[in-house]
Amino acid sequence: MKTIKKGVFLVALLIAQISIGQNIDDLMLYRQDFKNISGKNTVSVTSYTKGDLNLVFVGGAGDVDVFSLDSEGNLTPISNHELYKKKGPARGMVADNIGGTDFLFVANKHGNVVETFKILDNGSLERAALIEDTEDIHLAVGITLQVIHMKNASYLFAGGLEKETPGLSAFKINNDGSLTHIQSMKDDEKIHTDGIIGMFVHKIKGKTYLYTSGFQDNGVSSFRIYDNGKFKNVNNISDNTTDRYLTGAYPVTGVKLGDNYYVVVGHRHHKYYDYAGDFIKNKDFVYHGDGVSVFKINNKGALVPHFVLKDDETSKLQGQTRIELVSTDGKEAVFAVGTRDDASIQLCKLNEEGILSPINYLETGFSIYYGLRSHKIGDDHFLITGSNRFDFGKAVSYKITPKLDRGNKVIKHLVHLKYKDEATQKQVDEAVKAFVDLQEKIPAIANFEWGVNDSTEKHDKGLTHSFVITFKDEHAREQYLFHEAHIALVNKYAPLFADAVVMDYWTEE
């Protein structure tokens, strides 16, 4: 009997693996939940598993919010915590276990510090340590943090957009969460550490390598990391107009597939910064399109240009600000690319030969600015994100599953409202008009109709006004939900609502 059960289990496992492999080219992401945050915007998102808790940390201007994430993708608020000097935004957040204690490390961008918080048993935070910027350690305008575990100690690497003295710094992480400075390397004309917005670590044949993006100097660099936390430059790759897209090099991630190690680099081109002025140091750049660059790592840990996925009409890659590894089986990997200018999340597949190809994308309806995080619960993969928009103020979760076949169906979005007794008729009329006017402000709305309840069956629960909005697809629904005009309407008129029922369904046109 035991043998039969084992055999059945192995067959089931094989079928599951085959099913995953067959579906990888048609994966899609579907929104599960969204919650308000206390920070002014959502700039950075990270996650961490502590015991049975799946925690999400959302960093914005002034605060860090903590949520739990359940197996359905629902977000539940736990706590919020004020940043040093109420500054921020929180950038480069990373959670890890150091000497048996769970910590969250936060680069406070305009507070010019790195803050350490202890993660308590319920997921909330308690400040443990803080280190301020000096002329030698490049913590001003901090953007990116990376924990690297070595044989005898763990180290925190930090980089950012420091204007006068950019560079890369390493700190030993002590068991109480405090940081001891080990080494700093000042940026020069050779290395790409001016504006480090992305970092990734590969451990190859017993050696540790760190890869960094240089937003300002338009390139990527590799470094060998030693057991004592010291590091040295290995090689540097600059932007060109032939086989890489590195102007405004931004997110950096990677994966091992088969015997090959890859680093994947995105960019938000300087052309997208309308306010460039003094912000962009090197004005001598050429716009040659948008693309995600793939580098292969050689036996010395050096970056070697390998492949570029160029943006076209079938993909959403304009203004890449975060690339997250979603899943890998060792032969193929799925990545999620968050874009600020396309306001989308693009799913891509990297195969063992290092060829990156687009899968599906979702137009989120909001710009993504660094805040995108992949998290796995059981066999399910989720993405948590938000927006730099100051009117947005939300964390959003998505589940990644095989794409649903909608056929030629459209979405009917039903909103039923009851206004408070104290709301005047003038206020109600004004709120209704604002709702009706959305069809002129949001192109994603395909059709709009509304009316006042006329039922005599007495099952309306006191709801008086119904609005029916038609969307052609998921993209349109997201664009409506998170559109500035819709959010402004909710923020202004929600205090007048006594109750609301919202339902969506798919139907034939």
C-alpha positions in Angstrom: 0.0 0.0 0.0 2.8 2.4 0.8 4.4 1.7 -2.5 1.2 2.4 -4.4 0.7 5.7 -2.6 4.3 6.7 -3.3 3.8 5.9 -7.0 0.6 7.9 -7.2 2.3 10.8 -5.5 5.2 10.8 -8.0 2.8 10.6 -10.9 0.8 13.5 -9.5 4.0 15.5 -8.9 5.1 14.9 -12.5 1.7 15.9 -13.9 1.9 19.1 -11.8 5.4 19.9 -13.2 4.2 19.3 -16.7 1.2 21.5 -16.2 3.3 24.4 -14.8 5.6 24.0 -17.8 2.8 24.1 -20.3 1.2 27.2 -18.7 4.3 29.3 -18.2 3.9 31.0 -21.6 0.4 32.1 -20.8 0.7 33.4 -17.2 -1.3 36.4 -16.2 -1.7 38.5 -13.1 -5.0 39.2 -11.4 -5.7 41.8 -8.7 -6.7 40.3 -5.4 -6.8 43.2 -2.9 -5.8 46.8 -2.2 -5.5 48.7 1.1 -4.8 52.3 2.1 -1.4 53.2 3.6 -0.4 55.9 6.0 2.6 57.0 4.0 2.1 59.7 1.4 2.8 57.3 -1.4 4.1 53.8 -2.1 7.7 54.0 -3.1 9.2 50.7 -2.0 7.7 47.3 -1.1 9.4 44.2 0.4 8.1 41.1 2.1 9.3 38.5 4.7 8.1 35.3 6.1 8.3 35.1 9.9 6.9 31.8 11.3 3.4 31.5 10.0 3.2 35.2 9.1 3.7 36.5 5.6 4.6 40.1 6.1 4.5 43.0 3.6 6.4 46.2 4.3 5.3 49.3 2.3 7.6 52.3 2.4 6.5 55.8 1.4 7.2 59.4 2.4 7.3 59.6 6.2 6.1 56.1 7.2 6.5 52.4 6.8 3.2 50.3 6.8 3.1 46.7 7.8 0.5 44.2 6.4 0.0 40.5 6.6 -0.7 38.7 3.3 -2.9 35.6 3.4 -3.0 32.6 0.9 -5.7 34.4 -1.1 -3.7 37.5 -1.5 -5.6 39.6 1.0 -3.8 42.3 2.8 -4.5 43.0 6.5 -3.0 46.1 8.2 -0.8 45.4 11.2 0.9 48.7 12.1 2.6 51.8 10.7 5.9 53.4 11.8 7.3 56.8 11.5 10.6 57.2 9.8 13.5 59.2 11.2 12.7 63.0 11.1 9.4 62.0 9.3 11.5 62.0 6.2 11.9 59.3 3.5 10.6 58.0 1.3 11.7 54.6 2.5 13.8 53.1 -0.2 15.8 49.9 -0.6 14.0 48.1 2.2 15.3 44.6 2.9 14.3 42.1 5.7 16.5 39.3 6.9 17.6 37.3 9.9 20.8 38.3 11.6 22.1 36.1 14.5 18.6 34.7 15.2 16.8 38.1 15.1 14.6 39.3 12.3 15.3 42.9 11.1 14.0 45.3 8.5 16.7 47.7 7.1 15.4 50.9 5.5 17.3 53.5 3.4 15.7 56.8 4.4 16.2 58.7 1.1 16.0 62.3 2.4 16.7 61.5 6.0 20.3 60.6 4.9 20.3 57.5 7.2 19.9 53.8 7.2 17.4 52.7 9.8 17.2 49.2 11.4 13.9 47.9 12.8 13.4 44.7 14.8 10.5 42.7 13.4 8.4 41.7 16.4 6.4 38.4 16.7 3.2 40.1 15.5 5.0 41.6 12.5 5.1 45.2 13.8 8.4 47.1 14.1 10.6 48.4 16.9 13.5 50.7 16.1 16.8 49.0 16.8 19.5 51.2 15.3 20.3 54.0 13.0 23.4 55.1 11.1 23.8 58.6 9.7 25.6 59.8 6.5 29.1 61.1 6.6 31.4 62.4 3.9 32.9 58.9 3.6 30.1 56.4 3.6 27.7 57.6 0.8 24.4 57.3 2.6 22.9 60.6 1.5 19.9 60.1 -0.8 20.0 56.4 0.1 18.2 54.2 -2.5 19.3 50.6 -2.5 20.3 48.1 0.3 21.4 44.5 -0.1 22.2 42.0 2.6 25.0 39.5 1.8 25.6 36.5 4.1 29.2 35.4 4.2 30.9 32.6 6.2 31.4 34.4 9.5 29.2 37.5 9.3 26.5 39.3 7.4 27.0 42.6 5.6 24.7 45.4 4.3 25.7 47.1 1.1 24.3 50.5 0.4 24.1 52.9 -2.5 22.1 55.7 -3.8 21.8 59.1 -5.5 24.2 61.1 -3.5 25.0 64.1 -5.6 28.4 65.2 -4.5 30.1 61.9 -3.5 28.3 58.9 -4.8 29.7 55.4 -4.3 29.2 51.9 -2.8 29.5 51.1 0.9 29.7 47.9 3.0 28.7 47.6 6.7 28.9 44.6 9.0 25.5 43.9 10.6 25.9 43.3 14.3 23.5 41.0 16.2 21.6 44.0 17.6 21.0 45.3 14.1 23.5 48.1 14.3 26.0 48.7 11.5 29.8 48.9 11.5 31.4 50.6 8.5 33.8 48.3 6.6 34.6 49.9 3.3 33.4 52.5 0.9 34.4 52.9 -2.8 33.9 56.3 -4.2 32.5 56.5 -7.7 34.9 57.4 -10.5 34.9 57.5 -14.3 35.4 53.7 -14.5 32.9 52.1 -12.2 29.1 52.5 -12.3 28.1 53.4 -8.8 26.7 56.9 -9.4 23.0 56.4 -8.6 22.8 52.8 -7.5 19.2 51.9 -7.8 19.6 48.1 -8.3 21.7 45.4 -6.7 21.9 41.6 -7.0 24.1 38.9 -5.6 25.3 35.7 -7.2 27.3 33.0 -5.3 29.4 31.1 -7.9 31.7 28.2 -7.1 32.3 29.4 -3.5 32.8 33.1 -4.5 30.4 36.0 -4.0 29.7 38.7 -6.5 27.6 41.9 -6.3 26.2 43.6 -9.4 25.1 47.2 -9.3 23.3 49.6 -11.7 24.5 53.2 -12.2 21.5 55.4 -13.0 23.6 58.5 -13.5 26.6 57.0 -15.3 24.5 54.7 -17.5 26.0 51.3 -16.8 26.4 48.2 -14.6 29.3 47.0 -12.5 30.4 43.8 -10.9 32.3 43.4 -7.6 33.9 40.5 -5.8 32.9 40.3 -2.1 35.2 38.8 0.4 34.5 37.0 3.7 35.5 40.1 5.7 33.1 42.4 3.8 35.7 44.0 1.7 35.1 44.3 -2.0 36.9 45.0 -5.3 35.7 45.9 -8.8 35.6 43.1 -11.4 34.3 44.8 -14.6 32.0 47.5 -15.9 29.6 47.7 -18.8 28.5 51.0 -20.2 25.4 51.9 -22.4 25.7 51.8 -26.1 23.4 51.8 -29.1 23.9 48.3 -30.3 23.6 45.5 -27.8 22.4 46.9 -24.5 20.0 49.5 -23.0 21.6 51.1 -19.9 20.8 54.8 -20.1 19.3 55.4 -16.6 20.2 51.8 -15.5 17.7 51.0 -12.8 16.5 47.6 -11.6 19.0 44.7 -11.3 18.1 41.0 -10.6 19.3 37.6 -11.7 19.0 33.8 -11.7 20.9 30.6 -12.3 19.5 28.4 -15.1 21.2 25.1 -15.8 25.0 25.9 -15.5 24.5 29.5 -16.5 24.3 32.6 -14.3 22.4 35.6 -15.6 22.0 39.2 -14.5 18.9 41.0 -15.8 19.0 44.8 -15.9 16.3 47.3 -16.7 16.4 51.1 -17.2 14.3 54.2 -17.0 15.7 56.3 -19.7 16.7 59.9 -18.9 14.4 61.1 -21.6 11.5 60.3 -19.3 12.6 62.9 -16.8 10.9 66.2 -17.8 12.5 68.0 -14.9 16.0 66.7 -15.7 17.7 70.1 -15.1 20.5 69.5 -12.6 19.0 66.1 -11.6 20.5 64.3 -14.6 24.3 64.8 -14.4 25.2 63.4 -17.8 23.2 65.3 -20.4 25.1 63.6 -23.3 22.8 60.7 -23.9 21.0 59.2 -26.9 17.5 57.7 -26.8 17.7 54.4 -28.7 14.5 52.8 -27.4 13.5 50.8 -24.3 14.6 47.3 -23.5 15.6 44.8 -20.8 19.3 43.7 -21.0 20.5 40.2 -20.1 24.1 39.6 -19.1 25.8 36.3 -18.7 28.4 35.9 -16.0 31.8 34.4 -16.9 34.0 32.3 -14.7 35.6 35.4 -13.3 32.2 36.8 -12.1 32.3 39.5 -14.9 29.3 40.7 -16.8 29.1 39.8 -20.5 26.4 41.3 -22.7 24.2 38.5 -23.9 20.7 39.4 -25.1 18.2 42.3 -25.2 14.5 42.1 -25.1 13.4 45.2 -27.0 10.1 46.9 -26.3 7.6 46.9 -29.1 3.8 47.1 -29.6 3.3 43.7 -27.9 5.1 44.6 -24.6 5.0 47.2 -21.9 8.7 48.1 -21.1 8.8 51.9 -21.1 10.4 53.2 -17.9 11.3 50.0 -16.1 11.7 50.7 -12.3 11.7 47.2 -10.8 12.3 43.6 -12.0 11.3 40.8 -9.7 12.1 37.1 -10.1 8.7 35.4 -9.7 9.6 31.7 -10.1 12.2 29.3 -11.5 12.5 25.6 -12.0 16.2 25.8 -12.8 15.6 25.7 -16.5 13.2 28.6 -17.0 12.4 31.6 -15.0 9.5 34.1 -14.8 10.2 37.7 -14.1 7.8 40.6 -13.5 8.8 44.0 -14.8 7.2 47.1 -13.2 7.0 50.2 -15.4 6.5 53.8 -14.5 5.9 55.2 -17.9 3.8 52.3 -19.3 2.0 52.0 -15.9 2.0 48.2 -16.3 3.5 45.0 -15.0 5.0 42.9 -17.8 5.6 39.2 -17.2 8.6 37.7 -19.1 10.3 34.3 -19.4 14.0 33.7 -19.4 15.1 30.3 -20.8 18.3 28.4 -20.1 20.0 29.9 -23.2 19.5 33.4 -21.7 16.8 34.5 -24.2 14.2 36.7 -22.6 10.7 36.8 -24.1 7.4 38.6 -23.1 4.5 36.6 -21.8 1.5 38.8 -20.8 1.1 42.2 -19.1 -1.5 44.0 -17.0 -2.0 47.7 -17.4 -2.3 48.6 -13.7 -3.7 52.1 -14.1 -0.9 53.5 -12.0 2.8 54.2 -12.4 5.1 51.9 -10.6 8.2 53.5 -9.0 10.5 50.9 -7.5 7.7 49.4 -5.4 7.2 45.9 -6.7 7.7 42.7 -4.7 7.3 39.0 -5.5 6.2 36.7 -2.7 5.4 33.0 -2.6 2.9 31.3 -0.3 2.8 27.5 -0.7 2.6 26.9 -4.4 1.1 30.3 -5.2 3.0 33.4 -6.4 1.9 36.9 -5.6 3.0 40.4 -6.5 2.6 43.4 -4.2 3.0 46.9 -5.5 1.9 50.5 -5.3 2.6 53.9 -6.9 4.7 57.0 -6.3 1.6 59.1 -7.0 0.7 61.2 -4.0 -3.0 60.8 -4.6 -2.8 57.0 -4.7 -1.9 55.9 -1.2 -2.4 52.2 -1.6 -0.7 48.8 -1.6 -2.1 46.4 -4.2 -1.8 42.6 -4.4 -2.0 40.4 -7.5 -1.9 36.6 -7.9 -0.1 35.0 -10.9 -2.1 32.2 -12.6 -2.6 30.8 -16.1 -4.5 33.4 -18.1 -8.3 33.0 -18.0 -10.2 32.7 -21.3 -12.6 35.6 -21.4 -13.6 35.1 -25.1 -15.4 38.2 -26.4 -16.9 39.0 -23.0 -16.9 42.4 -21.4 -17.0 43.5 -17.7 -20.1 45.0 -16.1 -19.1 47.0 -13.0 -22.1 47.6 -10.8 -22.1 50.3 -8.0 -25.1 50.6 -5.7 -25.1 53.5 -3.2 -27.0 54.8 -0.2 -26.4 58.3 0.9 -26.5 59.4 4.5 -29.7 60.9 5.8 -27.9 64.2 6.7 -26.6 64.6 3.1 -28.5 67.4 1.4 -30.1 66.9 -2.0 -27.6 69.4 -3.4 -24.8 67.3 -2.1 -26.3 64.1 -3.5 -26.9 65.7 -6.9 -23.3 67.0 -6.9 -21.9 63.5 -6.1 -24.1 61.9 -8.8 -22.9 64.4 -11.4 -19.3 63.8 -10.5 -19.8 60.1 -10.9 -21.5 60.6 -14.3 -18.7 62.9 -15.5 -16.1 60.2 -15.1 -17.1 58.9 -18.5 -15.7 62.1 -20.0 -12.5 61.9 -17.9 -11.6 58.2 -18.1 -11.2 56.8 -21.7 -11.2 53.2 -20.3 -15.0 53.5 -19.8 -16.8 51.8 -22.7 -20.3 52.5 -21.6 -22.0 54.2 -18.6 -25.6 54.3 -17.4 -27.2 55.0 -14.1 -30.6 55.5 -12.4 -32.5 55.9 -9.1 -34.0 52.8 -7.5 -37.7 52.2 -8.6 -38.2 48.7 -7.1 -41.2 48.1 -4.9 -40.0 44.7 -3.7 -38.4 46.1 -0.6 -35.2 44.1 -1.0 -33.0 47.1 -1.9 -31.5 47.4 1.7 -32.0 51.2 1.4 -29.7 51.6 -1.6 -31.0 54.3 -3.8 -28.6 54.9 -6.8 -27.2 52.4 -9.2 -24.4 52.9 -11.7 -23.5 50.4 -14.4 -20.1 50.8 -16.1 -18.8 48.6 -19.0 -15.1 47.8 -19.5 -13.7 45.8 -22.4 -11.1 44.0 -20.4 -9.0 43.8 -17.2 -6.8 46.6 -18.3 -9.7 49.0 -18.7 -11.0 48.1 -15.2 -7.7 48.8 -13.6 -7.3 52.0 -15.4 -10.7 53.2 -14.2 -10.3 52.0 -10.6 -6.9 53.7 -10.1 -7.4 56.7 -12.3 -6.8 60.1 -10.7 -10.3 61.2 -11.4 -11.9 58.1 -9.8 -9.7 58.3 -6.7 -10.4 62.0 -6.3 -14.2 61.3 -6.5 -14.0 58.6 -3.8 -11.9 60.8 -1.6 -14.3 63.7 -1.9 -17.7 62.0 -1.7 -17.2 58.8 0.3 -18.1 60.7 3.5 -21.6 61.1 2.0 -22.1 57.4 1.5 -24.1 55.5 4.2 -23.5 52.2 2.4 -22.3 50.7 -0.9 -22.4 47.5 -2.8 -19.9 46.9 -5.7 -20.1 43.8 -8.0 -18.4 42.9 -11.3 -19.4 40.2 -13.8 -18.4 39.1 -17.3 -21.0 39.0 -20.0 -21.3 38.8 -23.8 -21.3 42.2 -25.5 
